Amino acid sequence: MSDLSAPPAPRRWTALALIALAQFMVIMDTSIIGVALPKMQSALGFSQENLSWVFNAYVIAFGGLLLLGGRLSDLLGAKRVFAAGWTVLAVGSLVAGLAGTAWVELVGRAAQGAGSALIAPAALTLLMTLFGGRPTELPKAFALYGAAAPAGGTAGVFLGGLITQYASWEWVFWINLPVALLVLAMSPSVMPAAAGRRGSIDWLGAITVTAGLAVTVFAIVRAPEIGWGSAQTWLVLAAGLLLIAALLAVQSRRSEPLMRLGIWRSPNLAGANLAQLLMAAAWIPMWFFLNLYLQQVLGLKAFASGAALLPMTAAIMVMMIVLAPRLIARFGPKPLIVSGLAALAAGMYWLSLARPDGSFAVDVLPASLLAAVGMALAFIPSLGTALAVPNPAEGGLASGIVNTSYQVGSALGLAAMTAVAAANGSRELGDPVALTHGFSAAFVGAAALALLGALASLLTLRTPAPAAEPAEAAA
């Protein structure tokens, strides 16, 4: 993609800062509520099992609408969709903070997710417009953008603890409002104005994928309560899977689909997206249950619980910004994706050994740092591989697909591990032994997902032949 429409230096770096801030915020919104969950549970009347819907309402809307966000970015222009997304996110944040009942809270969270579904693919498209034609700068841009995601996730935990303990849980949502106003004020002058193109919008596809994801997650979350052997569980699960299958059938027949199925023939696209899906399916449950372990078992207050995860943020930032680009240049993406997911799995398993009477220094810190290193190694190369589609006009679609993979993995992974934890004792509030047993089971399950991701990446990702590039140059 050419950089002719990109702002000259230093404005493109200012634009990149806003893009990274967008990635930071949309991921932070998945994590900032973590430390506040116990207080939200008490204030709004959520049960222990249904508490995960505060997270899932956001992620389902986010993941389900990302393909639509990518399509709108291609058709209407990424700059316009980026601004619209921030507006929707701000409105959803206001509603979520003002909520007095559980259902209003979930509506606000879903609106936040919808706004993020517009922001995320537009941000990646803008990044490629700014730096796609600058091969020496693109790795640096990807490193800063990539570091913003896990940093936003972990920093959200810290900010959530700070806000929850010293202000009130409502401010974990209202913090988005001044940031949205800042981005909306600065974007018109620094973002590249890429024109859209003509085409139709597949609203049926957007509704089908969102409904399919929501129904599938609902079935998994409800299964421990009504039983895995219940006909209701399997009927609802089958309905969700049928909706997802219907999406693929609809896409294959439309002249202008939400997702052109032929894009999956791009080299390594499927393998890289599978790596992102399984990475998120492991990472997000780890973050969710680690928060609960710190507060409900070790007895840390909200601020201390958030601060306890800052070492993870520091490790991720150093690895992604300083080391990852150099390692990718030397070894290529595949070895880093495989080894990163394997390290993530090892960190998860180590966390599963945490004790009811444990401590942060022994039971959490070393294992969480190992998991953070694994996440940092695997995230950027899998993201870059997933975005490397031959047709620049489908940059928004590729962005939407990889973001969808990550968010779908987040929702399904958390739903599955919530079910695993509940079946192994996490419902027993006030019983540290039972809670730890449930959380440990979830960590083992998350480790298995990360290990599966490493194995799948080893088998599906192809390393380009060294001779291919010189041959093309000679031609």
KABEL-V171316 format. One record per backbone hydrogen bond with DSSP energy under -0.5 kcal/mol. CO is the residue of the C=O (numbers start at 1). NH is the residue of the N-H. If there is no record, write none. Layout:
co=CO nh=NH
co=CO nh=NH
This chain:
co=3 nh=6
co=8 nh=11
co=8 nh=12
co=10 nh=13
co=10 nh=14
co=11 nh=15
co=12 nh=16
co=13 nh=17
co=14 nh=18
co=15 nh=19
co=16 nh=20
co=17 nh=21
co=18 nh=22
co=19 nh=23
co=20 nh=24
co=21 nh=25
co=22 nh=26
co=23 nh=27
co=24 nh=28
co=25 nh=29
co=27 nh=30
co=27 nh=31
co=28 nh=31
co=28 nh=32
co=31 nh=34
co=33 nh=37
co=34 nh=37
co=36 nh=40
co=37 nh=41
co=38 nh=42
co=39 nh=43
co=40 nh=44
co=41 nh=45
co=41 nh=46
co=44 nh=102
co=47 nh=51
co=49 nh=52
co=50 nh=53
co=51 nh=54
co=52 nh=55
co=52 nh=56
co=53 nh=57
co=54 nh=58
co=55 nh=59
co=56 nh=60
co=57 nh=61
co=58 nh=62
co=59 nh=63
co=60 nh=64
co=61 nh=65
co=62 nh=66
co=63 nh=66
co=65 nh=69
co=66 nh=70
co=67 nh=71
co=68 nh=72
co=69 nh=73
co=70 nh=74
co=71 nh=75
co=72 nh=76
co=72 nh=77
co=73 nh=77
co=75 nh=197
co=77 nh=81
co=78 nh=82
co=79 nh=83
co=80 nh=84
co=81 nh=85
co=82 nh=86
co=83 nh=87
co=84 nh=88
co=85 nh=89
co=86 nh=90
co=87 nh=91
co=88 nh=92
co=89 nh=93
co=90 nh=94
co=91 nh=95
co=92 nh=96
co=93 nh=97
co=94 nh=98
co=95 nh=99
co=101 nh=105
co=102 nh=106
co=103 nh=107
co=104 nh=108
co=105 nh=109
co=106 nh=110
co=107 nh=111
co=108 nh=112
co=109 nh=113
co=110 nh=114
co=111 nh=115
co=112 nh=116
co=113 nh=117
co=114 nh=118
co=115 nh=118
co=115 nh=119
co=116 nh=120
co=117 nh=121
co=118 nh=122
co=119 nh=123
co=120 nh=124
co=121 nh=125
co=122 nh=126
co=123 nh=127
co=124 nh=128
co=125 nh=129
co=126 nh=130
co=127 nh=131
co=128 nh=132
co=131 nh=134
co=134 nh=137
co=134 nh=138
co=135 nh=139
co=137 nh=141
co=138 nh=142
co=139 nh=143
co=140 nh=144
co=141 nh=145
co=142 nh=146
co=143 nh=147
co=144 nh=148
co=145 nh=149
co=146 nh=149
co=146 nh=150
co=147 nh=151
co=148 nh=152
co=149 nh=153
co=150 nh=154
co=151 nh=155
co=152 nh=156
co=153 nh=157
co=154 nh=158
co=155 nh=159
co=156 nh=160
co=157 nh=161
co=158 nh=162
co=159 nh=163
co=160 nh=164
co=161 nh=165
co=162 nh=166
co=163 nh=167
co=168 nh=171
co=169 nh=172
co=170 nh=173
co=170 nh=174
co=171 nh=175
co=173 nh=176
co=174 nh=177
co=174 nh=178
co=175 nh=179
co=176 nh=180
co=177 nh=181
co=178 nh=182
co=179 nh=183
co=180 nh=184
co=181 nh=185
co=182 nh=186
co=183 nh=187
co=184 nh=188
co=186 nh=189
co=186 nh=190
co=187 nh=190
co=187 nh=191
co=192 nh=194
co=201 nh=203
co=202 nh=206
co=203 nh=207
co=204 nh=208
co=205 nh=209
co=206 nh=210
co=207 nh=211
co=208 nh=212
co=209 nh=213
co=210 nh=214
co=211 nh=215
co=212 nh=216
co=213 nh=217
co=214 nh=218
co=215 nh=219
co=216 nh=220
co=217 nh=221
co=218 nh=222
co=219 nh=223
co=220 nh=224
co=222 nh=225
co=222 nh=226
co=223 nh=227
co=227 nh=230
co=230 nh=234
co=231 nh=235
co=232 nh=236
co=233 nh=237
co=234 nh=238
co=235 nh=239
co=236 nh=240
co=237 nh=241
co=238 nh=242
co=239 nh=243
co=240 nh=244
co=241 nh=245
co=242 nh=246
co=243 nh=247
co=244 nh=248
co=245 nh=249
co=246 nh=250
co=247 nh=251
co=248 nh=252
co=249 nh=253
co=250 nh=253
co=250 nh=254
co=254 nh=257
co=259 nh=261
co=260 nh=263
co=261 nh=264
co=262 nh=265
co=263 nh=266
co=266 nh=269
co=268 nh=272
co=269 nh=273
co=270 nh=274
co=271 nh=275
co=272 nh=276
co=273 nh=277
co=274 nh=278
co=275 nh=279
co=276 nh=280
co=277 nh=281
co=278 nh=282
co=279 nh=282
co=279 nh=283
co=280 nh=284
co=282 nh=286
co=283 nh=287
co=284 nh=288
co=285 nh=289
co=286 nh=290
co=287 nh=291
co=288 nh=292
co=289 nh=293
co=290 nh=294
co=291 nh=295
co=292 nh=296
co=292 nh=297
co=293 nh=297
co=293 nh=298
co=294 nh=300
co=301 nh=305
co=302 nh=306
co=303 nh=307
co=304 nh=308
co=306 nh=309
co=307 nh=310
co=309 nh=312
co=309 nh=313
co=310 nh=314
co=311 nh=315
co=312 nh=316
co=313 nh=317
co=314 nh=318
co=315 nh=319
co=316 nh=320
co=317 nh=321
co=318 nh=322
co=318 nh=323
co=319 nh=324
co=320 nh=325
co=323 nh=327
co=324 nh=328
co=325 nh=329
co=326 nh=330
co=327 nh=331
co=327 nh=332
co=328 nh=332
co=332 nh=336
co=333 nh=337
co=334 nh=338
co=335 nh=339
co=336 nh=340
co=337 nh=341
co=338 nh=342
co=339 nh=343
co=340 nh=344
co=341 nh=345
co=342 nh=346
co=343 nh=347
co=344 nh=348
co=345 nh=349
co=346 nh=350
co=347 nh=351
co=348 nh=352
co=350 nh=353
co=351 nh=354
co=355 nh=358
co=359 nh=363
co=359 nh=364
co=360 nh=364
co=360 nh=365
co=361 nh=366
co=364 nh=368
co=365 nh=369
co=366 nh=370
co=367 nh=371
co=368 nh=372
co=369 nh=373
co=370 nh=374
co=371 nh=375
co=372 nh=376
co=373 nh=377
co=374 nh=378
co=375 nh=379
co=376 nh=380
co=377 nh=381
co=378 nh=382
co=379 nh=383
co=380 nh=384
co=381 nh=385
co=382 nh=386
co=383 nh=387
co=384 nh=388
co=385 nh=388
co=387 nh=389
co=390 nh=392
co=391 nh=394
co=392 nh=395
co=394 nh=398
co=395 nh=399
co=396 nh=400
co=397 nh=401
co=398 nh=402
co=399 nh=403
co=400 nh=404
co=401 nh=405
co=402 nh=406
co=403 nh=407
co=404 nh=408
co=405 nh=409
co=406 nh=410
co=407 nh=411
co=408 nh=412
co=409 nh=413
co=410 nh=414
co=411 nh=415
co=412 nh=416
co=413 nh=417
co=414 nh=418
co=415 nh=419
co=416 nh=420
co=417 nh=421
co=418 nh=422
co=419 nh=423
co=420 nh=424
co=421 nh=424
co=421 nh=426
co=422 nh=425
co=425 nh=428
co=427 nh=429
co=428 nh=431
co=430 nh=432
co=431 nh=435
co=432 nh=436
co=433 nh=437
co=434 nh=438
co=435 nh=439
co=436 nh=440
co=437 nh=441
co=438 nh=442
co=439 nh=443
co=440 nh=444
co=441 nh=445
co=442 nh=446
co=443 nh=447
co=444 nh=448
co=445 nh=449
co=446 nh=450
co=447 nh=451
co=448 nh=452
co=449 nh=453
co=450 nh=454
co=451 nh=455
co=452 nh=456
co=453 nh=457
co=454 nh=458
co=455 nh=459
co=456 nh=460
co=457 nh=461
co=462 nh=464
co=465 nh=468
co=465 nh=469
co=466 nh=470
co=467 nh=471
co=468 nh=472
co=469 nh=473
co=470 nh=474
co=471 nh=475
